[in-house]
Amino acid sequence: MTGDVRNAPRGNRVLILAAVVLAFGGLAELTGADGGSGPQRPTANVVGKLPPMIGTGTGTGTGAGAGTGTGTGKSAKAVTNALAPMPYSAPTHIAVPAVNLDADVISVDLNADGSIGTPSLANAKVAGWYDRGPAPGQPGAAVLDAHVDSSLMSDYRGAFFYLGLAEPGMTINVTRADHSVAVFSIDAVQVAQKSDFPTAQVYAPTPYPSLRLITCGGDYDKKAHEYLGNTIVYAHLTAEKAGREALGE
């Protein structure tokens, strides 16, 4: 399965990743490093309206090659105020000014077990972008993850320590390598159990540019040394700006 993801065309990789993550029980590798001896990280609840779930229908199609086939088609109701897509450019920085979240972004791949990678605990102040999926601003769900905390940090706080304070309507600014800024509006914030991770909701393809931010959340199991849930932020593109200076950051 991992090999399929690596070799898939960019537009198909998020769909394949969904199956990979589901097979391995969600984002289980997003575990807290300390979860108690450091400052208490903010805890989110389910707030706002989650983006529409994908509906399923059936249909027939004719390929350019030989034969016809039947299959299952999926469609999602677009967010009405989503902006037109931006060209491809890798993210370099993310900020949620309202909650003081501010972090550089690096690219991450898949772990050996097929789960999505994260920056190391020794590099917990940066966020990771899954670079085999869409870049922020492109059509589809761009995925960024980061640690909520790390005992290797002097203040115990990871890049997404404050993600649990995010609320619908808040702005996310993603600076990209081409010096543009993709501006997203948060649709919903959710805490989901890792045992019931909403894979279809998080990784579903969207016809508009969308963003998913993921970190650890929920209760912390001291015996297992891991969080039992994930905090998930859903957002959609609402503006494009020329650079961080234009945002007053």
C-alpha positions as a LaTeX table, in Angstrom:
\begin{tabular}{lrrr}
\hline
Residue & $x$ (\AA) & $y$ (\AA) & $z$ (\AA) \\
\hline
Met1 & 0.00 & 0.00 & 0.00 \\
Thr2 & 2.80 & 2.39 & 0.81 \\
Gly3 & 4.34 & 1.78 & $-2.59$ \\
Asp4 & 1.02 & 2.63 & $-4.24$ \\
Val5 & 0.91 & 5.99 & $-2.50$ \\
Arg6 & 4.45 & 6.90 & $-3.50$ \\
Asn7 & 3.86 & 6.05 & $-7.14$ \\
Ala8 & 0.37 & 7.50 & $-7.50$ \\
Pro9 & $-0.33$ & 10.67 & $-9.48$ \\
Arg10 & $-0.49$ & 13.67 & $-7.14$ \\
Gly11 & $-4.24$ & 14.11 & $-7.61$ \\
Asn12 & $-4.97$ & 10.56 & $-6.41$ \\
Arg13 & $-2.66$ & 10.35 & $-3.42$ \\
Val14 & $-5.01$ & 11.75 & $-0.80$ \\
Leu15 & $-7.63$ & 9.16 & $-1.72$ \\
Ile16 & $-5.08$ & 6.38 & $-1.37$ \\
Leu17 & $-3.70$ & 7.86 & 1.85 \\
Ala18 & $-7.17$ & 7.66 & 3.38 \\
Ala19 & $-7.14$ & 3.90 & 2.92 \\
Val20 & $-3.62$ & 3.67 & 4.34 \\
Val21 & $-4.44$ & 5.66 & 7.47 \\
Leu22 & $-7.68$ & 3.76 & 8.01 \\
Ala23 & $-5.80$ & 0.48 & 7.76 \\
Phe24 & $-3.44$ & 1.58 & 10.51 \\
Gly25 & $-6.10$ & 2.93 & 12.83 \\
Gly26 & $-5.89$ & 6.66 & 12.19 \\
Leu27 & $-3.04$ & 9.01 & 13.00 \\
Ala28 & $-1.75$ & 6.88 & 15.83 \\
Glu29 & 1.78 & 8.23 & 15.58 \\
Leu30 & 0.64 & 11.68 & 16.71 \\
Thr31 & 1.34 & 10.90 & 20.35 \\
Gly32 & 2.23 & 13.39 & 23.03 \\
Ala33 & 5.76 & 13.16 & 24.34 \\
Asp34 & 5.01 & 14.21 & 27.88 \\
Gly35 & 1.34 & 14.88 & 28.50 \\
Gly36 & 1.43 & 15.99 & 32.10 \\
Ser37 & 4.71 & 17.34 & 33.43 \\
Gly38 & 4.58 & 20.32 & 31.09 \\
Pro39 & 1.90 & 23.03 & 30.78 \\
Gln40 & $-1.64$ & 21.85 & 30.12 \\
Arg41 & $-2.47$ & 22.20 & 26.43 \\
Pro42 & $-5.86$ & 23.70 & 25.51 \\
Thr43 & $-8.57$ & 21.13 & 24.86 \\
Ala44 & $-11.04$ & 21.57 & 22.02 \\
Asn45 & $-14.61$ & 20.35 & 21.72 \\
Val46 & $-16.61$ & 19.74 & 18.57 \\
Val47 & $-17.63$ & 23.23 & 17.50 \\
Gly48 & $-19.04$ & 24.63 & 14.29 \\
Lys49 & $-20.53$ & 22.67 & 11.42 \\
Leu50 & $-18.34$ & 20.03 & 9.85 \\
Pro51 & $-17.99$ & 20.27 & 6.07 \\
Pro52 & $-20.61$ & 18.17 & 4.26 \\
Met53 & $-19.87$ & 14.47 & 4.21 \\
Ile54 & $-19.38$ & 12.97 & 0.81 \\
Gly55 & $-22.49$ & 11.50 & $-0.74$ \\
Thr56 & $-22.33$ & 8.27 & $-2.67$ \\
Gly57 & $-24.00$ & 7.49 & $-5.96$ \\
Thr58 & $-23.56$ & 5.07 & $-8.83$ \\
Gly59 & $-22.93$ & 5.71 & $-12.47$ \\
Thr60 & $-21.34$ & 4.47 & $-15.64$ \\
Gly61 & $-18.39$ & 5.79 & $-17.54$ \\
Thr62 & $-16.53$ & 5.13 & $-20.75$ \\
Gly63 & $-12.73$ & 5.11 & $-20.71$ \\
Ala64 & $-10.49$ & 6.46 & $-23.44$ \\
Gly65 & $-9.21$ & 2.94 & $-23.96$ \\
Ala66 & $-11.20$ & $-0.21$ & $-24.31$ \\
Gly67 & $-14.57$ & $-0.91$ & $-22.77$ \\
Thr68 & $-16.96$ & 0.73 & $-20.33$ \\
Gly69 & $-17.33$ & 0.25 & $-16.64$ \\
Thr70 & $-19.59$ & 0.91 & $-13.70$ \\
Gly71 & $-18.51$ & 2.18 & $-10.34$ \\
Thr72 & $-19.25$ & 4.33 & $-7.36$ \\
Gly73 & $-19.08$ & 8.08 & $-7.79$ \\
Lys74 & $-18.56$ & 10.55 & $-4.97$ \\
Ser75 & $-19.41$ & 14.21 & $-4.79$ \\
Ala76 & $-19.20$ & 16.86 & $-2.10$ \\
Lys77 & $-21.22$ & 20.03 & $-1.68$ \\
Ala78 & $-18.75$ & 22.86 & $-2.20$ \\
Val79 & $-18.26$ & 25.59 & 0.38 \\
Thr80 & $-20.06$ & 28.51 & $-1.23$ \\
Asn81 & $-17.45$ & 31.20 & $-0.47$ \\
Ala82 & $-14.33$ & 29.19 & $-1.29$ \\
Leu83 & $-11.79$ & 31.02 & $-3.43$ \\
Ala84 & $-10.57$ & 29.82 & $-6.83$ \\
Pro85 & $-7.54$ & 27.49 & $-6.56$ \\
Met86 & $-3.99$ & 28.77 & $-6.42$ \\
Pro87 & $-1.08$ & 27.27 & $-8.39$ \\
Tyr88 & 1.14 & 24.69 & $-6.70$ \\
Ser89 & 3.66 & 25.99 & $-4.17$ \\
Ala90 & 4.95 & 24.27 & $-1.04$ \\
Pro91 & 3.98 & 25.76 & 2.35 \\
Thr92 & 6.75 & 27.25 & 4.48 \\
His93 & 4.91 & 28.82 & 7.42 \\
Ile94 & 1.55 & 28.63 & 9.17 \\
Ala95 & $-0.09$ & 31.07 & 11.57 \\
Val96 & $-3.40$ & 31.29 & 13.38 \\
Pro97 & $-3.02$ & 34.83 & 14.79 \\
Ala98 & $-6.10$ & 34.66 & 17.04 \\
Val99 & $-4.59$ & 31.86 & 19.17 \\
Asn100 & $-0.90$ & 32.76 & 18.86 \\
Leu101 & $-0.10$ & 29.71 & 16.73 \\
Asp102 & 2.96 & 30.47 & 14.60 \\
Ala103 & 5.26 & 27.83 & 13.11 \\
Asp104 & 7.49 & 27.03 & 10.19 \\
Val105 & 6.47 & 24.14 & 7.96 \\
Ile106 & 8.57 & 21.29 & 6.57 \\
Ser107 & 7.61 & 18.46 & 4.22 \\
Val108 & 6.86 & 15.01 & 5.61 \\
Asp109 & 6.30 & 11.68 & 3.92 \\
Leu110 & 4.88 & 8.39 & 5.15 \\
Asn111 & 6.26 & 6.37 & 8.04 \\
Ala112 & 7.38 & 2.79 & 7.47 \\
Asp113 & 4.00 & 1.52 & 8.69 \\
Gly114 & 2.13 & 3.65 & 6.14 \\
Ser115 & 0.96 & 6.34 & 8.57 \\
Ile116 & 1.53 & 10.00 & 7.83 \\
Gly117 & 4.82 & 11.37 & 9.18 \\
Thr118 & 5.38 & 14.19 & 11.66 \\
Pro119 & 8.43 & 16.29 & 12.48 \\
Ser120 & 10.64 & 14.66 & 15.12 \\
Leu121 & 10.03 & 15.35 & 18.81 \\
Ala122 & 13.37 & 17.15 & 18.82 \\
Asn123 & 11.95 & 19.42 & 16.11 \\
Ala124 & 8.49 & 19.78 & 17.62 \\
Lys125 & 8.25 & 23.54 & 17.04 \\
Val126 & 7.68 & 23.02 & 13.30 \\
Ala127 & 4.64 & 21.62 & 11.51 \\
Gly128 & 4.70 & 18.95 & 8.81 \\
Trp129 & 2.99 & 19.10 & 5.44 \\
Tyr130 & 2.16 & 15.81 & 3.73 \\
Asp131 & 3.81 & 16.63 & 0.41 \\
Arg132 & 2.25 & 13.80 & $-1.60$ \\
Gly133 & $-1.13$ & 15.45 & $-1.27$ \\
Pro134 & $-2.26$ & 18.90 & $-2.44$ \\
Ala135 & $-0.37$ & 22.02 & $-1.42$ \\
Pro136 & $-2.42$ & 24.55 & 0.57 \\
Gly137 & $-4.41$ & 26.56 & $-1.96$ \\
Gln138 & $-4.74$ & 23.74 & $-4.48$ \\
Pro139 & $-8.01$ & 21.85 & $-4.96$ \\
Gly140 & $-8.46$ & 19.13 & $-2.38$ \\
Ala141 & $-7.58$ & 18.71 & 1.27 \\
Ala142 & $-4.04$ & 19.79 & 2.13 \\
Val143 & $-2.92$ & 18.12 & 5.37 \\
Leu144 & $-0.60$ & 19.62 & 8.01 \\
Asp145 & 0.20 & 17.91 & 11.29 \\
Ala146 & 2.38 & 18.73 & 14.29 \\
His147 & 3.05 & 17.70 & 17.87 \\
Val148 & 1.00 & 19.30 & 20.61 \\
Asp149 & 3.84 & 18.96 & 23.11 \\
Ser150 & 7.31 & 17.52 & 23.57 \\
Ser151 & 9.46 & 16.98 & 26.65 \\
Leu152 & 12.43 & 17.90 & 24.47 \\
Met153 & 11.23 & 21.49 & 24.21 \\
Ser154 & 12.20 & 23.90 & 27.00 \\
Asp155 & 8.56 & 24.97 & 27.41 \\
Tyr156 & 7.14 & 21.54 & 26.52 \\
Arg157 & 5.04 & 23.10 & 23.78 \\
Gly158 & 4.82 & 21.79 & 20.24 \\
Ala159 & 3.94 & 23.73 & 17.10 \\
Phe160 & 0.22 & 22.99 & 17.51 \\
Phe161 & 0.04 & 23.44 & 21.29 \\
Tyr162 & $-2.62$ & 26.14 & 20.88 \\
Leu163 & $-4.63$ & 24.42 & 18.15 \\
Gly164 & $-7.30$ & 23.43 & 20.68 \\
Leu165 & $-8.17$ & 27.10 & 21.13 \\
Ala166 & $-9.11$ & 27.53 & 17.46 \\
Glu167 & $-12.73$ & 28.32 & 16.66 \\
Pro168 & $-14.86$ & 28.52 & 13.50 \\
Gly169 & $-14.43$ & 31.79 & 11.66 \\
Met170 & $-10.81$ & 32.27 & 12.71 \\
Thr171 & $-8.21$ & 32.87 & 10.00 \\
Ile172 & $-5.31$ & 30.59 & 9.10 \\
Asn173 & $-2.47$ & 32.11 & 7.07 \\
Val174 & $-0.26$ & 29.70 & 5.16 \\
Thr175 & 2.82 & 31.29 & 3.60 \\
Arg176 & 4.11 & 29.43 & 0.55 \\
Ala177 & 7.46 & 29.10 & $-1.18$ \\
Asp178 & 6.39 & 31.49 & $-3.95$ \\
His179 & 5.86 & 34.17 & $-1.24$ \\
Ser180 & 2.09 & 34.07 & $-1.64$ \\
Val181 & $-0.16$ & 33.57 & 1.38 \\
Ala182 & $-3.14$ & 31.23 & 1.24 \\
Val183 & $-5.74$ & 32.54 & 3.69 \\
Phe184 & $-8.19$ & 30.00 & 5.09 \\
Ser185 & $-11.29$ & 30.35 & 7.26 \\
Ile186 & $-11.94$ & 27.68 & 9.88 \\
Asp187 & $-15.17$ & 25.77 & 9.35 \\
Ala188 & $-15.01$ & 23.46 & 12.37 \\
Val189 & $-12.80$ & 22.11 & 15.15 \\
Gln190 & $-13.21$ & 18.52 & 16.29 \\
Val191 & $-11.69$ & 16.17 & 18.83 \\
Ala192 & $-12.01$ & 12.56 & 17.69 \\
Gln193 & $-10.89$ & 9.36 & 19.37 \\
Lys194 & $-8.00$ & 7.73 & 17.55 \\
Ser195 & $-9.94$ & 4.48 & 17.75 \\
Asp196 & $-12.69$ & 6.18 & 15.73 \\
Phe197 & $-10.68$ & 8.58 & 13.58 \\
Pro198 & $-12.94$ & 10.21 & 10.93 \\
Thr199 & $-10.77$ & 9.19 & 7.99 \\
Ala200 & $-13.44$ & 9.72 & 5.33 \\
Gln201 & $-14.24$ & 13.20 & 6.64 \\
Val202 & $-10.62$ & 14.33 & 6.94 \\
Tyr203 & $-9.21$ & 12.94 & 3.71 \\
Ala204 & $-12.24$ & 13.22 & 1.46 \\
Pro205 & $-11.43$ & 15.04 & $-1.78$ \\
Thr206 & $-13.00$ & 18.47 & $-2.06$ \\
Pro207 & $-13.59$ & 20.35 & $-5.33$ \\
Tyr208 & $-12.42$ & 23.54 & $-3.60$ \\
Pro209 & $-9.11$ & 24.26 & $-1.79$ \\
Ser210 & $-9.37$ & 23.05 & 1.79 \\
Leu211 & $-7.04$ & 22.55 & 4.73 \\
Arg212 & $-6.82$ & 20.03 & 7.57 \\
Leu213 & $-4.70$ & 20.62 & 10.69 \\
Ile214 & $-4.15$ & 17.63 & 12.97 \\
Thr215 & $-2.52$ & 17.18 & 16.35 \\
Cys216 & $-3.03$ & 15.15 & 19.52 \\
Gly217 & $-6.02$ & 15.87 & 21.71 \\
Gly218 & $-8.47$ & 14.45 & 24.18 \\
Asp219 & $-7.43$ & 12.53 & 27.27 \\
Tyr220 & $-3.86$ & 11.46 & 27.93 \\
Asp221 & $-3.09$ & 7.85 & 28.87 \\
Lys222 & $-0.15$ & 8.06 & 31.27 \\
Lys223 & 0.50 & 4.33 & 31.17 \\
Ala224 & 0.60 & 4.20 & 27.37 \\
His225 & 2.28 & 7.63 & 27.12 \\
Glu226 & $-0.04$ & 8.81 & 24.39 \\
Tyr227 & $-3.10$ & 10.92 & 23.77 \\
Leu228 & $-6.28$ & 9.02 & 23.06 \\
Gly229 & $-7.62$ & 11.46 & 20.48 \\
Asn230 & $-6.77$ & 13.96 & 17.79 \\
Thr231 & $-7.72$ & 17.63 & 17.47 \\
Ile232 & $-8.74$ & 18.29 & 13.86 \\
Val233 & $-9.32$ & 21.67 & 12.24 \\
Tyr234 & $-11.27$ & 21.93 & 8.97 \\
Ala235 & $-10.90$ & 25.08 & 6.85 \\
His236 & $-11.41$ & 26.41 & 3.32 \\
Leu237 & $-9.55$ & 28.97 & 1.19 \\
Thr238 & $-11.00$ & 32.50 & 1.29 \\
Ala239 & $-8.21$ & 34.81 & 0.11 \\
Glu240 & $-4.81$ & 34.98 & $-1.57$ \\
Lys241 & $-2.24$ & 37.61 & $-0.57$ \\
Ala242 & 1.23 & 38.53 & $-1.74$ \\
Gly243 & 3.25 & 37.87 & 1.38 \\
Arg244 & 3.37 & 37.76 & 5.17 \\
Glu245 & 4.07 & 41.49 & 5.27 \\
Ala246 & 0.63 & 42.12 & 3.76 \\
Leu247 & $-0.92$ & 40.28 & 6.71 \\
Gly248 & 0.84 & 42.37 & 9.32 \\
Glu249 & 2.40 & 39.32 & 11.00 \\
\hline
\end{tabular}
